[in-house]
């Protein structure tokens, strides 16, 4: 059946083909592919091969009742059944006749298709992989867990003021007087006059008048 591809893969992984082909009568509560997908998702797994042979054998035995082919009419509300794994399941029947199978969690799996006849027994299709180990994840068959948003504290954290480093005193610049003398000498010594040197001595004047008479 196309809705039991993952169940067939799990049976192969657990090497239990001969177990389910035994001539002795059995009753199998068979998870459909949707149930396997939910189980892998909630377990953080990607595919059937992520679990070992022994793990799948324990899981599949928990879905199987040996030595009886029980139809839905033989199931009663509150009936406790011991499975091939040695752990028990409980039958829960609602007022409208819907059959649920309870495991070790608080979320039973619903029978979606009862009384599927097989060569050596009866199969009841369920929408959940039954969990015998309480440490295995629990989930709702038709829902995926929603991730809760991270909660951040609403109270503002108290911050201690950081100590400011001590400031070194800055050296004040030397103060220069802003008032300058208002009067500066306006008279400066004139250029020293050159020394007077005597002019060329005038030639001695000789009388121009000569005696008119010379002794003869």
C-alpha positions as CSV (number, residue, x, y, z in Angstrom):
1,X,0.0,0.0,0.0
2,X,1.3,3.5,-0.9
3,X,0.3,4.8,2.6
4,X,2.6,2.2,4.3
5,X,5.9,2.9,2.5
6,X,7.6,4.1,5.6
7,X,6.3,1.2,7.7
8,X,7.7,-1.2,5.1
9,X,11.0,0.6,5.2
10,X,11.0,0.4,9.1
11,X,10.3,-3.3,8.9
12,X,13.2,-3.8,6.5
13,X,15.5,-1.7,8.7
14,X,14.5,-3.8,11.8
15,X,14.9,-7.0,9.7
16,X,11.4,-8.2,10.8
17,X,10.0,-9.4,7.5
18,X,9.9,-13.0,8.8
19,X,8.4,-11.8,12.1
20,X,5.3,-10.3,10.3
21,X,5.1,-13.1,7.8
22,X,4.7,-15.8,10.5
23,X,1.7,-18.1,10.2
24,X,0.6,-17.5,13.8
25,X,-2.2,-14.9,14.0
26,X,-1.3,-11.3,14.9
27,X,-3.0,-8.0,15.4
28,X,-1.0,-5.0,14.1
29,X,-1.7,-1.3,14.9
30,X,0.0,0.0,11.9
31,X,1.1,3.7,11.7
32,X,0.5,5.4,8.3
33,X,3.2,7.5,6.5
34,X,1.8,10.7,8.0
35,X,2.4,9.2,11.5
36,X,5.9,8.2,10.7
37,X,6.7,11.7,9.3
38,X,5.4,13.3,12.5
39,X,7.4,10.9,14.6
40,X,10.6,11.6,12.7
41,X,10.0,15.4,12.8
42,X,9.3,15.4,16.6
43,X,12.3,13.2,17.2
44,X,14.6,15.5,15.3
45,X,15.3,12.7,12.7
46,X,15.4,13.0,8.9
47,X,14.7,9.4,7.8
48,X,14.0,5.9,8.9
49,X,17.7,4.9,8.7
50,X,18.6,7.4,11.4
51,X,17.4,4.9,14.0
52,X,19.2,1.6,14.5
53,X,17.8,-1.9,13.8
54,X,17.3,-2.6,17.6
55,X,15.4,0.7,18.1
56,X,13.0,0.0,15.2
57,X,12.5,-3.6,16.4
58,X,11.4,-2.4,19.8
59,X,9.1,0.2,18.3
60,X,7.4,-2.2,15.9
61,X,7.0,-4.9,18.5
62,X,5.1,-2.3,20.6
63,X,2.5,-2.1,17.7
64,X,2.0,-5.8,17.5
65,X,-0.2,-8.3,19.5
66,X,0.8,-11.9,19.1
67,X,-1.4,-15.0,18.9
68,X,-4.7,-13.2,18.2
69,X,-6.4,-11.5,15.3
70,X,-8.6,-9.0,17.1
71,X,-11.2,-7.1,15.1
72,X,-12.5,-3.7,16.3
73,X,-15.6,-5.4,17.7
74,X,-13.4,-7.4,20.1
75,X,-11.8,-4.2,21.5
76,X,-13.4,-2.6,24.5
77,X,-13.0,0.8,26.3
78,X,-10.3,0.6,28.9
79,X,-9.0,-2.8,27.7
80,X,-5.3,-3.2,28.5
81,X,-3.3,-5.3,25.9
82,X,0.2,-6.6,26.3
83,X,2.2,-6.2,23.1
84,X,5.1,-8.3,21.6
85,X,7.6,-5.9,23.2
86,X,6.3,-6.8,26.7
87,X,4.9,-3.3,27.2
88,X,1.1,-2.6,27.3
89,X,-1.3,-0.4,25.4
90,X,-4.8,0.7,26.3
91,X,-7.9,0.8,24.2
92,X,-10.0,4.1,24.5
93,X,-13.3,4.2,22.8
94,X,-15.2,7.5,22.5
95,X,-19.0,7.9,22.6
96,X,-19.2,8.1,18.8
97,X,-17.4,4.8,18.5
98,X,-14.0,6.2,17.5
99,X,-11.2,3.9,18.7
100,X,-8.0,5.3,20.2
101,X,-4.9,3.5,21.3
102,X,-3.1,4.9,24.3
103,X,0.6,4.4,24.8
104,X,3.0,5.6,27.5
105,X,2.4,9.2,26.7
106,X,-0.7,11.3,27.3
107,X,-1.7,11.5,23.6
108,X,-3.3,8.4,22.1
109,X,-3.3,7.5,18.5
110,X,-6.6,7.3,16.6
111,X,-7.6,4.3,14.5
112,X,-8.3,5.8,11.1
113,X,-9.0,2.5,9.3
114,X,-10.0,-0.6,11.3
115,X,-10.1,-4.2,10.3
116,X,-7.8,-4.4,7.3
117,X,-7.5,-8.1,6.6
118,X,-4.1,-9.7,6.2
119,X,-3.0,-13.2,5.4
120,X,-2.2,-14.0,9.0
121,X,-4.2,-11.5,11.0
122,X,-5.8,-8.0,11.2
123,X,-4.4,-4.6,10.7
124,X,-5.8,-1.4,12.3
125,X,-4.4,1.7,10.7
126,X,-3.5,4.5,13.3
127,X,-2.3,8.0,12.9
128,X,0.5,7.9,15.4
129,X,3.7,6.0,16.1
130,X,3.1,4.5,19.6
131,X,5.7,5.3,22.2
132,X,6.7,2.8,24.8
133,X,9.6,4.7,26.2
134,X,8.6,7.8,28.3
135,X,11.8,9.5,27.2
136,X,10.7,9.5,23.6
137,X,9.0,12.7,22.4
138,X,5.3,13.2,22.7
139,X,3.2,15.0,20.1
140,X,-0.2,15.5,18.6
141,X,-0.7,13.4,15.4
142,X,-2.2,16.2,13.4
143,X,-0.1,19.1,14.7
144,X,3.5,20.1,14.6
145,X,4.9,21.7,17.7
146,X,5.2,25.5,17.3
147,X,8.3,27.0,18.4
148,X,7.8,29.5,21.3
149,X,9.3,32.9,20.7
150,X,12.2,33.7,22.8
151,X,11.1,35.7,25.8
152,X,13.2,38.6,26.7
153,X,13.1,40.3,30.1
154,X,10.9,43.4,30.1
155,X,12.7,44.9,33.1
156,X,15.5,47.1,32.0
157,X,18.8,45.9,33.4
158,X,20.5,48.2,36.0
159,X,23.7,49.6,34.8
160,X,26.4,50.8,37.1
161,X,27.8,54.2,36.1
162,X,31.3,53.8,34.8
163,X,33.9,55.7,36.8
164,X,35.2,58.5,34.6
165,X,39.0,58.7,34.6
166,X,40.5,61.5,36.7
167,X,41.3,64.4,34.5
168,X,44.8,65.6,34.8
169,X,44.9,69.4,35.5
170,X,45.7,71.2,32.3
171,X,48.5,73.7,32.5
172,X,47.1,77.2,32.0
173,X,48.9,79.2,29.4
174,X,51.1,82.0,30.5
175,X,49.1,85.2,30.7
176,X,50.6,88.0,28.8
177,X,49.6,91.6,29.5
178,X,47.0,92.8,27.1
179,X,47.8,96.4,27.8
180,X,50.7,97.7,25.8
181,X,52.3,101.2,26.2
182,X,50.3,103.7,24.3
183,X,53.1,106.2,23.7
184,X,56.2,105.5,21.7
185,X,58.9,108.1,21.0
186,X,58.1,109.8,17.7
187,X,61.3,111.7,17.4
188,X,64.3,109.8,16.3
189,X,67.8,111.3,16.0
190,X,68.4,112.7,12.5
191,X,71.3,111.5,10.5
192,X,74.5,112.9,11.8
193,X,75.6,115.8,9.7
194,X,78.8,115.1,7.9
195,X,81.9,116.8,9.2
196,X,82.7,120.0,7.4
197,X,86.0,119.9,5.8
198,X,87.8,123.1,4.8
199,X,87.4,124.0,1.2
200,X,90.5,124.5,-1.0
201,X,92.5,127.4,0.3
202,X,92.0,130.3,-1.9
203,X,95.2,131.5,-3.5
204,X,96.8,134.5,-1.9
205,X,95.8,137.6,-3.5
206,X,98.7,139.5,-4.8
207,X,98.3,143.2,-5.4
208,X,97.5,144.0,-9.0
209,X,98.9,147.4,-8.8
210,X,102.6,147.6,-9.5
211,X,104.8,150.6,-8.9
212,X,104.8,152.8,-11.9
213,X,108.4,153.9,-11.7
214,X,111.4,151.8,-11.4
215,X,114.8,153.3,-10.8
216,X,116.7,153.4,-14.0
